[in-house]
Amino acid sequence: MPLIDTHAHLYLSEFQSDRHEMVRNAINSGVEKMLLPNIDSLSIEGMLALCKDFPGVCFPMMGLHPCSVKENFPDEMAIVKENLFGGDFIAVGEIGIDLYWDKSFLSQQIKAFEMQIEFGLEKNLPIVIHARESFSEIFTVLNQYKNSGLKGVFHSFTGGLAEVEEIKKFDFYFGINGIVTFKNSGLAKIVQEIPLNRIVLETDSPYLSPVPKRGVRNESAHVRFVNDFLAALLAVSPDQMAEITSQNATTLFNLK
């Protein structure tokens, strides 16, 4: 039952003491691929080093996280562009708009989001969208790109039925992680309205550990708990869920 963790920040300091052991544990647990979204210029070196250490297992993305969009974002965007067009990446990510912590850089976030969408289209790569209290703003941007061939995934999807219906208008997938296992999230009910051929699994490690691992550091091996929860929820076998979601991820990210 091979699994793919489509979103994991395995290069962060939370894994400093056991990074390679953690990756090997995930592999031994049946997670055959782990996809690593970038954050900003400070995370690139560690991300690429881990992908070099585990070729064919860890795959890098390139992008500027919306929470890293500040006054210096043109400098950060130049670094993203240089790396993206000079290297081998599976997606542009993670990008988007986040209005949860700080709304003061909204205009800059929108500009960075639009620029990176253009990068994705030029490179024919999917985009990985971070949306936190920003669906309206993100849809306003995406509506400019209808019929452009733009594809991607809403990472850590936490929207409602209205957002599901809006996303269905685009060539996008839904990244589902440990949040779906939280009783108070309400996400389990929403997921039942998402086509199974549009779901990909993720952990967002080291964050959002699923039940029964809440309260501890999340890691890629825990994607199995998300898989098994969704299988029971959607009345398919765990093997079927793993096969379908892994094929979805392979298709979206053009994984070899």
Backbone as CSV, one residue per row, in Angstrom:
resi,resn,N_x,N_y,N_z,CA_x,CA_y,CA_z,C_x,C_y,C_z
1,MET,0.839,-1.193,0.000,0.000,0.000,0.000,0.878,1.249,0.000
2,PRO,1.516,1.589,-1.145,2.400,2.760,-1.182,1.614,4.052,-1.024
3,LEU,2.162,4.973,-0.252,1.538,6.257,0.022,2.457,7.386,-0.421
4,ILE,1.865,8.544,-0.691,2.635,9.739,-1.030,2.203,10.862,-0.099
5,ASP,3.169,11.439,0.600,2.932,12.628,1.412,3.220,13.825,0.520
6,THR,2.165,14.538,0.110,2.336,15.584,-0.893,2.742,16.938,-0.316
7,HIS,2.905,17.016,1.018,3.265,18.319,1.591,3.890,18.108,2.965
8,ALA,5.204,18.264,3.058,5.901,18.050,4.326,7.149,18.914,4.381
9,HIS,7.299,19.650,5.475,8.467,20.519,5.672,9.530,19.766,6.479
10,LEU,10.053,18.725,5.891,10.952,17.825,6.615,12.338,18.407,6.842
11,TYR,12.623,19.531,6.243,13.941,20.165,6.377,14.004,21.130,7.564
12,LEU,12.880,21.324,8.272,12.848,22.291,9.370,13.602,21.797,10.599
13,SER,13.862,22.718,11.515,14.692,22.418,12.689,14.055,21.394,13.624
14,GLU,12.722,21.225,13.535,12.060,20.223,14.376,12.579,18.811,14.120
15,PHE,13.215,18.598,12.971,13.753,17.279,12.624,15.282,17.240,12.699
16,GLN,15.861,18.237,13.313,17.317,18.359,13.322,18.012,17.125,13.884
17,SER,17.458,16.539,14.943,18.152,15.456,15.645,17.971,14.085,14.999
18,ASP,16.947,13.919,14.167,16.663,12.572,13.638,16.097,12.607,12.224
19,ARG,16.503,13.581,11.438,15.899,13.796,10.117,15.960,12.553,9.230
20,HIS,17.153,11.979,9.082,17.296,10.823,8.197,16.571,9.597,8.751
21,GLU,16.615,9.431,10.045,15.898,8.318,10.671,14.399,8.457,10.439
22,MET,13.893,9.678,10.544,12.471,9.933,10.332,12.064,9.615,8.895
23,VAL,12.879,10.013,7.933,12.572,9.716,6.533,12.604,8.214,6.287
24,ARG,13.613,7.543,6.814,13.702,6.091,6.627,12.522,5.385,7.288
25,ASN,12.077,5.898,8.425,10.917,5.314,9.093,9.670,5.459,8.226
26,ALA,9.537,6.599,7.578,8.399,6.799,6.678,8.460,5.827,5.505
27,ILE,9.642,5.654,4.947,9.801,4.710,3.837,9.425,3.304,4.279
28,ASN,9.906,2.912,5.439,9.599,1.579,5.979,8.121,1.424,6.311
29,SER,7.425,2.537,6.501,5.997,2.513,6.786,5.152,2.529,5.519
30,GLY,5.810,2.546,4.373,5.079,2.483,3.106,4.882,3.812,2.414
31,VAL,5.537,4.863,2.908,5.443,6.167,2.247,6.574,6.241,1.219
32,GLU,6.228,6.108,-0.029,7.269,5.962,-1.054,7.810,7.300,-1.554
33,LYS,7.024,8.375,-1.400,7.477,9.685,-1.857,7.023,10.748,-0.867
34,MET,7.885,11.759,-0.673,7.598,12.892,0.198,7.923,14.163,-0.564
35,LEU,6.926,15.030,-0.718,7.071,16.236,-1.520,7.270,17.432,-0.605
36,LEU,8.326,18.209,-0.875,8.768,19.254,0.034,8.516,20.640,-0.551
37,PRO,7.579,21.396,0.012,7.358,22.787,-0.424,8.389,23.708,0.198
38,ASN,8.798,24.708,-0.555,9.742,25.680,-0.017,9.006,26.755,0.776
39,ILE,9.729,27.471,1.630,9.170,28.579,2.404,9.719,29.909,1.902
40,ASP,11.042,30.063,1.932,11.679,31.299,1.471,13.157,31.014,1.219
41,SER,13.953,32.065,1.068,15.359,31.883,0.702,16.142,31.134,1.770
42,LEU,15.706,31.204,3.021,16.436,30.544,4.101,16.207,29.042,4.161
43,SER,15.174,28.545,3.505,14.856,27.115,3.579,15.363,26.319,2.385
44,ILE,15.841,27.000,1.358,16.199,26.320,0.108,17.334,25.324,0.304
45,GLU,18.390,25.738,0.971,19.578,24.888,1.121,19.230,23.573,1.823
46,GLY,18.528,23.654,2.938,18.178,22.444,3.674,17.240,21.549,2.897
47,MET,16.297,22.142,2.190,15.360,21.363,1.392,16.087,20.596,0.286
48,LEU,16.951,21.277,-0.440,17.665,20.623,-1.540,18.639,19.564,-1.025
49,ALA,19.232,19.808,0.144,20.148,18.814,0.711,19.415,17.526,1.041
50,LEU,18.211,17.641,1.591,17.446,16.437,1.929,17.037,15.687,0.670
51,CYS,16.670,16.414,-0.375,16.307,15.757,-1.635,17.514,15.055,-2.258
52,LYS,18.695,15.631,-2.070,19.915,14.995,-2.564,20.226,13.731,-1.785
53,ASP,19.938,13.742,-0.497,20.201,12.579,0.346,19.222,11.434,0.058
54,PHE,18.013,11.773,-0.411,16.994,10.754,-0.684,16.419,10.941,-2.084
55,PRO,17.246,10.715,-3.115,16.756,10.895,-4.492,15.658,9.885,-4.813
56,GLY,14.649,10.345,-5.533,13.542,9.473,-5.883,12.550,9.275,-4.761
57,VAL,12.842,9.854,-3.604,11.942,9.778,-2.448,11.470,11.170,-2.059
58,CYS,12.419,12.090,-1.870,12.083,13.469,-1.526,12.201,14.342,-2.776
59,PHE,11.170,15.126,-3.028,11.100,15.952,-4.244,10.846,17.411,-3.844
60,PRO,11.622,18.353,-4.398,11.492,19.754,-3.985,10.513,20.555,-4.846
61,MET,9.906,21.544,-4.203,9.146,22.585,-4.886,9.909,23.896,-4.703
62,MET,9.521,24.903,-5.450,10.149,26.207,-5.281,9.077,27.289,-5.261
63,GLY,9.106,28.108,-4.216,8.136,29.188,-4.102,8.404,30.012,-2.863
64,LEU,7.616,31.082,-2.719,7.709,31.964,-1.559,6.394,31.889,-0.793
65,HIS,6.465,31.383,0.440,5.301,31.250,1.309,4.711,32.640,1.587
66,PRO,3.380,32.765,1.577,2.790,34.101,1.786,3.170,34.751,3.107
67,CYS,3.419,33.957,4.144,3.813,34.542,5.430,5.234,35.097,5.399
68,SER,5.979,34.775,4.346,7.325,35.318,4.177,7.351,36.502,3.226
69,VAL,6.177,36.933,2.766,6.094,38.097,1.887,6.095,39.358,2.750
70,LYS,7.217,40.096,2.692,7.386,41.329,3.470,7.847,42.438,2.521
71,GLU,8.438,43.498,3.083,8.898,44.618,2.247,9.911,44.177,1.204
72,ASN,10.698,43.158,1.530,11.770,42.718,0.633,11.314,41.645,-0.347
73,PHE,10.014,41.510,-0.563,9.561,40.388,-1.385,10.111,40.416,-2.814
74,PRO,10.404,41.592,-3.420,11.020,41.513,-4.763,12.352,40.772,-4.755
75,ASP,13.138,40.951,-3.705,14.408,40.228,-3.600,14.170,38.732,-3.448
76,GLU,13.199,38.370,-2.623,12.858,36.960,-2.442,12.334,36.363,-3.750
77,MET,11.530,37.118,-4.472,10.980,36.613,-5.733,12.083,36.397,-6.765
78,ALA,13.087,37.236,-6.753,14.208,37.060,-7.675,14.936,35.747,-7.386
79,ILE,15.071,35.413,-6.104,15.722,34.157,-5.720,14.864,32.967,-6.136
80,VAL,13.545,33.075,-5.938,12.640,32.009,-6.371,12.777,31.779,-7.875
81,LYS,12.741,32.859,-8.633,12.796,32.733,-10.094,14.118,32.115,-10.554
82,GLU,15.213,32.575,-9.957,16.533,32.047,-10.334,16.609,30.547,-10.088
83,ASN,16.132,30.118,-8.931,16.168,28.692,-8.607,15.206,27.892,-9.463
84,LEU,13.999,28.390,-9.610,12.975,27.651,-10.333,13.363,27.408,-11.783
85,PHE,13.889,28.438,-12.423,14.224,28.322,-13.840,15.618,27.733,-14.055
86,GLY,16.355,27.548,-12.957,17.685,26.965,-13.083,17.817,25.587,-12.492
87,GLY,16.703,25.059,-11.942,16.757,23.760,-11.281,15.627,22.850,-11.705
88,ASP,15.508,21.749,-10.999,14.511,20.727,-11.313,13.535,20.626,-10.141
89,PHE,12.344,21.169,-10.325,11.337,21.202,-9.270,10.019,20.647,-9.791
90,ILE,9.236,20.070,-8.876,7.989,19.420,-9.296,6.786,20.348,-9.233
91,ALA,6.932,21.530,-8.594,5.805,22.440,-8.450,6.299,23.807,-8.020
92,VAL,5.415,24.778,-8.134,5.656,26.105,-7.582,4.891,26.180,-6.260
93,GLY,5.624,26.207,-5.164,4.938,26.175,-3.883,5.902,26.256,-2.711
94,GLU,5.449,26.659,-1.532,4.035,26.873,-1.385,3.748,28.362,-1.487
95,ILE,2.688,28.695,-2.190,2.365,30.080,-2.491,0.916,30.348,-2.093
96,GLY,0.496,31.602,-2.160,-0.896,31.888,-1.859,-1.067,33.172,-1.080
97,ILE,-2.099,33.200,-0.232,-2.427,34.374,0.573,-2.810,33.908,1.972
98,ASP,-2.237,34.554,2.985,-2.544,34.242,4.380,-2.900,35.540,5.092
99,LEU,-4.145,35.642,5.547,-4.608,36.831,6.247,-4.922,36.547,7.708
100,TYR,-4.440,35.417,8.203,-4.709,35.043,9.586,-3.845,35.838,10.561
101,TRP,-2.551,35.919,10.252,-1.615,36.562,11.167,-1.471,38.051,10.910
102,ASP,-1.470,38.442,9.639,-1.109,39.821,9.305,-1.735,40.204,7.962
103,LYS,-2.504,41.272,7.949,-3.140,41.738,6.715,-2.389,42.906,6.081
104,SER,-1.326,43.360,6.704,-0.660,44.580,6.256,0.087,44.417,4.934
105,PHE,0.387,43.165,4.541,1.114,42.946,3.281,0.224,42.287,2.224
106,LEU,-1.087,42.536,2.302,-2.013,41.899,1.364,-1.667,42.221,-0.086
107,SER,-1.424,43.467,-0.395,-1.134,43.824,-1.788,0.137,43.136,-2.277
108,GLN,1.133,43.045,-1.413,2.374,42.354,-1.785,2.128,40.848,-1.943
109,GLN,1.305,40.279,-1.063,0.984,38.855,-1.187,0.280,38.565,-2.507
110,ILE,-0.650,39.421,-2.879,-1.360,39.231,-4.158,-0.384,39.302,-5.323
111,LYS,0.512,40.280,-5.293,1.494,40.427,-6.376,2.405,39.207,-6.455
112,ALA,2.916,38.748,-5.302,3.790,37.567,-5.294,3.036,36.333,-5.790
113,PHE,1.783,36.196,-5.387,0.945,35.076,-5.827,0.795,35.100,-7.342
114,GLU,0.465,36.254,-7.895,0.292,36.365,-9.346,1.590,36.066,-10.090
115,MET,2.688,36.576,-9.585,3.977,36.326,-10.234,4.300,34.841,-10.271
116,GLN,4.019,34.155,-9.171,4.359,32.732,-9.098,3.388,31.867,-9.895
117,ILE,2.162,32.313,-10.039,1.253,31.632,-10.966,1.811,31.714,-12.376
118,GLU,2.291,32.894,-12.731,2.887,33.061,-14.065,4.100,32.153,-14.235
119,PHE,4.905,32.005,-13.198,6.037,31.083,-13.256,5.546,29.665,-13.530
120,GLY,4.489,29.258,-12.826,3.952,27.919,-13.007,3.479,27.682,-14.422
121,LEU,2.799,28.663,-14.983,2.310,28.526,-16.352,3.476,28.455,-17.335
122,GLU,4.488,29.288,-17.117,5.633,29.301,-18.022,6.420,27.997,-17.954
123,LYS,6.516,27.432,-16.764,7.253,26.181,-16.591,6.372,24.943,-16.748
124,ASN,5.070,25.143,-16.955,4.097,24.043,-17.031,4.165,23.177,-15.778
125,LEU,4.161,23.838,-14.626,4.204,23.161,-13.336,2.939,23.477,-12.542
126,PRO,2.482,22.545,-11.714,1.350,22.845,-10.831,1.763,23.822,-9.743
127,ILE,0.771,24.506,-9.182,1.032,25.388,-8.049,0.409,24.787,-6.790
128,VAL,1.020,25.068,-5.658,0.551,24.560,-4.365,0.112,25.765,-3.536
129,ILE,-1.197,25.859,-3.299,-1.787,27.066,-2.721,-2.001,26.930,-1.218
130,HIS,-1.507,27.928,-0.507,-1.756,28.107,0.923,-2.870,29.135,1.046
131,ALA,-4.003,28.728,1.601,-5.152,29.628,1.749,-5.593,29.629,3.204
132,ARG,-5.388,30.743,3.885,-5.843,30.847,5.271,-6.581,32.163,5.450
133,GLU,-7.895,32.045,5.676,-8.793,33.196,5.769,-8.643,34.090,4.541
134,SER,-8.531,33.454,3.374,-8.233,34.224,2.155,-8.851,33.618,0.897
135,PHE,-9.844,32.759,1.035,-10.404,32.125,-0.159,-10.936,33.158,-1.147
136,SER,-11.621,34.172,-0.659,-12.188,35.176,-1.555,-11.099,35.864,-2.369
137,GLU,-10.029,36.261,-1.697,-8.931,36.939,-2.393,-8.250,35.997,-3.381
138,ILE,-8.095,34.740,-2.998,-7.441,33.774,-3.881,-8.298,33.493,-5.109
139,PHE,-9.593,33.341,-4.928,-10.463,33.093,-6.084,-10.474,34.293,-7.027
140,THR,-10.396,35.496,-6.477,-10.332,36.686,-7.324,-9.108,36.643,-8.229
141,VAL,-7.975,36.209,-7.672,-6.762,36.069,-8.481,-6.912,34.937,-9.490
142,LEU,-7.370,33.774,-9.034,-7.461,32.612,-9.919,-8.409,32.836,-11.081
143,ASN,-9.445,33.628,-10.872,-10.407,33.872,-11.952,-9.775,34.559,-13.150
144,GLN,-8.622,35.171,-12.938,-7.894,35.776,-14.061,-7.249,34.715,-14.956
145,TYR,-7.167,33.483,-14.436,-6.412,32.442,-15.137,-7.288,31.278,-15.602
146,LYS,-8.594,31.502,-15.667,-9.463,30.450,-16.193,-9.093,30.167,-17.645
147,ASN,-9.120,28.884,-18.002,-8.800,28.437,-19.363,-7.344,28.688,-19.746
148,SER,-6.482,28.860,-18.741,-5.059,29.084,-19.010,-4.261,27.788,-18.968
149,GLY,-4.883,26.716,-18.462,-4.154,25.468,-18.263,-3.554,25.365,-16.882
150,LEU,-3.835,26.343,-16.018,-3.303,26.327,-14.659,-3.848,25.135,-13.879
151,LYS,-2.959,24.476,-13.157,-3.336,23.310,-12.352,-2.640,23.399,-11.005
152,GLY,-3.162,22.647,-10.038,-2.522,22.678,-8.734,-3.356,22.043,-7.654
153,VAL,-3.063,22.415,-6.416,-3.731,21.829,-5.257,-3.914,22.901,-4.194
154,PHE,-5.059,22.861,-3.523,-5.262,23.662,-2.327,-4.740,22.850,-1.148
155,HIS,-3.551,23.214,-0.715,-2.895,22.535,0.401,-3.675,22.770,1.688
156,SER,-3.735,21.741,2.542,-4.388,21.828,3.846,-5.775,22.451,3.722
157,PHE,-6.583,21.867,2.847,-7.901,22.440,2.574,-8.769,22.436,3.828
158,THR,-9.358,23.607,4.135,-10.244,23.734,5.290,-11.495,24.531,4.947
159,GLY,-11.811,24.598,3.668,-12.980,25.360,3.259,-14.280,24.619,3.487
160,GLY,-15.363,25.252,3.094,-16.688,24.663,3.198,-17.202,24.228,1.851
161,LEU,-18.491,23.961,1.778,-19.093,23.477,0.534,-18.997,24.508,-0.582
162,ALA,-19.146,25.787,-0.241,-19.044,26.829,-1.265,-17.659,26.843,-1.891
163,GLU,-16.634,26.670,-1.060,-15.259,26.650,-1.580,-15.003,25.403,-2.419
164,VAL,-15.573,24.266,-2.008,-15.443,23.043,-2.806,-16.004,23.266,-4.197
165,GLU,-17.182,23.837,-4.282,-17.829,24.055,-5.581,-17.032,25.033,-6.432
166,GLU,-16.453,26.050,-5.804,-15.662,27.012,-6.560,-14.390,26.369,-7.101
167,ILE,-13.736,25.561,-6.282,-12.492,24.912,-6.698,-12.755,23.906,-7.817
168,LYS,-13.907,23.292,-7.823,-14.251,22.331,-8.870,-14.259,22.967,-10.261
169,LYS,-14.353,24.289,-10.316,-14.366,24.984,-11.604,-12.974,25.034,-12.223
170,PHE,-11.966,24.702,-11.424,-10.580,24.760,-11.889,-9.994,23.351,-11.928
171,ASP,-8.800,23.235,-12.490,-8.107,21.941,-12.534,-7.246,21.810,-11.282
172,PHE,-7.941,21.719,-10.130,-7.247,21.690,-8.853,-7.664,20.490,-8.013
173,TYR,-6.734,20.102,-7.149,-6.955,19.012,-6.208,-7.094,19.595,-4.795
174,PHE,-7.456,18.714,-3.868,-7.639,19.094,-2.472,-6.631,18.327,-1.618
175,GLY,-5.743,19.047,-0.924,-4.785,18.412,-0.028,-5.419,18.201,1.335
176,ILE,-5.562,16.956,1.743,-6.223,16.612,2.998,-5.188,16.043,3.965
177,ASN,-5.170,16.610,5.178,-4.195,16.166,6.179,-4.880,15.858,7.509
178,GLY,-4.120,15.914,8.599,-4.631,15.504,9.903,-5.833,16.281,10.390
179,ILE,-6.077,17.466,9.867,-7.229,18.255,10.297,-8.525,17.473,10.130
180,VAL,-8.605,16.633,9.102,-9.844,15.881,8.852,-10.156,14.931,9.998
181,THR,-9.153,14.546,10.772,-9.369,13.619,11.897,-9.788,14.337,13.177
182,PHE,-9.763,15.671,13.171,-10.144,16.438,14.359,-11.664,16.544,14.428
183,LYS,-12.255,16.111,15.499,-13.710,16.076,15.613,-14.347,17.453,15.459
184,ASN,-13.664,18.475,15.957,-14.270,19.806,15.932,-13.988,20.583,14.660
185,SER,-13.307,19.967,13.691,-12.956,20.694,12.471,-14.126,20.787,11.498
186,GLY,-15.019,19.802,11.518,-16.122,19.768,10.567,-15.707,19.372,9.164
187,LEU,-14.420,19.076,8.978,-13.917,18.810,7.633,-14.366,17.455,7.092
188,ALA,-14.582,16.493,7.988,-14.978,15.156,7.532,-16.265,15.220,6.713
189,LYS,-17.202,16.046,7.137,-18.470,16.185,6.408,-18.238,16.813,5.034
190,ILE,-17.352,17.791,4.969,-17.070,18.483,3.706,-16.361,17.557,2.726
191,VAL,-15.432,16.758,3.240,-14.645,15.870,2.368,-15.532,14.892,1.610
192,GLN,-16.653,14.536,2.191,-17.568,13.607,1.521,-18.158,14.199,0.241
193,GLU,-18.019,15.501,0.057,-18.518,16.158,-1.154,-17.409,16.378,-2.180
194,ILE,-16.203,15.948,-1.877,-15.080,16.103,-2.798,-14.910,14.815,-3.598
195,PRO,-14.817,14.891,-4.918,-14.587,13.680,-5.717,-13.299,12.977,-5.283
196,LEU,-13.353,11.683,-5.165,-12.190,10.926,-4.699,-10.999,11.081,-5.637
197,ASN,-11.270,11.290,-6.907,-10.163,11.454,-7.853,-9.548,12.850,-7.807
198,ARG,-9.940,13.634,-6.794,-9.383,14.979,-6.617,-8.746,15.149,-5.238
199,ILE,-8.558,14.067,-4.513,-7.973,14.131,-3.173,-6.526,13.647,-3.209
200,VAL,-5.643,14.413,-2.587,-4.278,13.948,-2.338,-4.017,14.050,-0.841
201,LEU,-3.164,13.183,-0.336,-2.861,13.122,1.091,-1.626,13.957,1.410
202,GLU,-1.612,14.499,2.622,-0.449,15.262,3.067,-0.377,15.219,4.581
203,THR,0.762,15.631,5.115,0.893,15.766,6.569,1.060,17.204,7.012
204,ASP,1.723,18.029,6.195,2.174,19.366,6.604,3.124,19.264,7.786
205,SER,3.862,18.177,7.867,4.843,17.984,8.938,5.789,19.188,9.009
206,PRO,6.131,19.592,10.230,5.919,18.936,11.536,4.620,19.337,12.237
207,TYR,3.703,19.936,11.480,2.471,20.458,12.068,1.293,19.508,11.857
208,LEU,0.192,19.770,12.564,-1.115,19.152,12.323,-1.105,17.631,12.423
209,SER,-0.518,17.099,13.457,-0.507,15.645,13.654,-1.933,15.102,13.734
210,PRO,-2.207,14.037,13.012,-3.557,13.473,13.021,-3.823,12.664,14.283
211,VAL,-5.095,12.468,14.577,-5.467,11.474,15.586,-4.986,10.119,15.070
212,PRO,-4.299,9.311,15.836,-4.100,9.354,17.292,-2.756,9.942,17.722
213,LYS,-2.151,10.779,16.897,-0.834,11.338,17.209,-0.886,12.813,17.578
214,ARG,-2.060,13.327,17.877,-2.171,14.735,18.244,-1.322,15.048,19.466
215,GLY,-0.695,16.206,19.427,0.126,16.616,20.556,1.588,16.278,20.417
216,VAL,1.939,15.517,19.360,3.339,15.195,19.118,3.731,15.728,17.744
217,ARG,5.006,15.771,17.485,5.500,16.235,16.194,4.947,15.371,15.065
218,ASN,4.449,16.009,14.046,3.970,15.255,12.891,5.150,14.868,12.004
219,GLU,5.006,13.760,11.282,6.037,13.316,10.343,5.372,12.530,9.228
220,SER,6.113,12.276,8.178,5.506,11.700,6.972,4.888,10.327,7.200
221,ALA,5.444,9.531,8.107,4.867,8.209,8.372,3.419,8.313,8.833
222,HIS,3.043,9.465,9.411,1.688,9.632,9.941,0.643,9.838,8.851
223,VAL,1.072,9.979,7.606,0.090,10.123,6.525,-0.818,8.891,6.440
224,ARG,-0.338,7.756,6.954,-1.156,6.540,6.947,-2.428,6.712,7.780
225,PHE,-2.343,7.478,8.861,-3.540,7.694,9.684,-4.587,8.513,8.932
226,VAL,-4.139,9.452,8.123,-5.058,10.230,7.290,-5.688,9.321,6.242
227,ASN,-4.867,8.490,5.625,-5.355,7.547,4.620,-6.435,6.627,5.191
228,ASP,-6.157,6.054,6.341,-7.095,5.094,6.921,-8.375,5.767,7.401
229,PHE,-8.264,6.995,7.918,-9.458,7.731,8.334,-10.354,8.014,7.127
230,LEU,-9.750,8.469,6.031,-10.527,8.774,4.830,-11.145,7.512,4.234
231,ALA,-10.409,6.411,4.285,-10.934,5.150,3.754,-12.211,4.760,4.488
232,ALA,-12.200,4.839,5.812,-13.391,4.509,6.593,-14.511,5.504,6.322
233,LEU,-14.158,6.772,6.211,-15.156,7.822,5.979,-15.846,7.662,4.631
234,LEU,-15.083,7.302,3.622,-15.604,7.250,2.257,-15.924,5.831,1.794
235,ALA,-15.878,4.884,2.723,-16.302,3.503,2.475,-15.529,2.829,1.345
236,VAL,-14.203,2.981,1.395,-13.326,2.212,0.516,-12.270,1.564,1.401
237,SER,-11.535,0.615,0.859,-10.503,-0.035,1.654,-9.290,0.884,1.772
238,PRO,-8.480,0.725,2.814,-7.252,1.514,2.925,-6.338,1.357,1.707
239,ASP,-6.274,0.141,1.167,-5.453,-0.072,-0.026,-5.977,0.720,-1.214
240,GLN,-7.301,0.746,-1.384,-7.889,1.516,-2.474,-7.637,3.002,-2.300
241,MET,-7.784,3.484,-1.076,-7.548,4.901,-0.819,-6.099,5.272,-1.125
242,ALA,-5.171,4.444,-0.698,-3.759,4.705,-0.970,-3.479,4.697,-2.465
243,GLU,-4.047,3.723,-3.175,-3.817,3.620,-4.613,-4.374,4.823,-5.356
244,ILE,-5.591,5.223,-5.008,-6.233,6.336,-5.710,-5.516,7.649,-5.432
245,THR,-5.248,7.921,-4.170,-4.619,9.199,-3.837,-3.177,9.277,-4.336
246,SER,-2.481,8.156,-4.340,-1.115,8.157,-4.867,-1.120,8.378,-6.375
247,GLN,-2.099,7.795,-7.062,-2.216,8.034,-8.502,-2.574,9.486,-8.780
248,ASN,-3.454,10.052,-7.948,-3.791,11.467,-8.100,-2.549,12.337,-7.969
249,ALA,-1.736,12.049,-6.959,-0.513,12.829,-6.736,0.476,12.655,-7.886
250,THR,0.584,11.420,-8.356,1.499,11.135,-9.476,1.096,11.909,-10.715
251,THR,-0.214,11.953,-10.962,-0.732,12.687,-12.116,-0.506,14.188,-11.972
252,LEU,-0.865,14.727,-10.825,-0.765,16.169,-10.606,0.676,16.656,-10.703
253,PHE,1.582,15.957,-10.037,2.972,16.419,-9.946,3.886,15.777,-10.990
254,ASN,3.301,14.972,-11.879,4.082,14.320,-12.936,5.286,13.588,-12.359
255,LEU,5.023,12.791,-11.318,6.084,12.070,-10.644,6.527,10.871,-11.467
256,LYS,7.798,10.640,-11.489,8.345,9.530,-12.262,8.123,8.219,-11.485
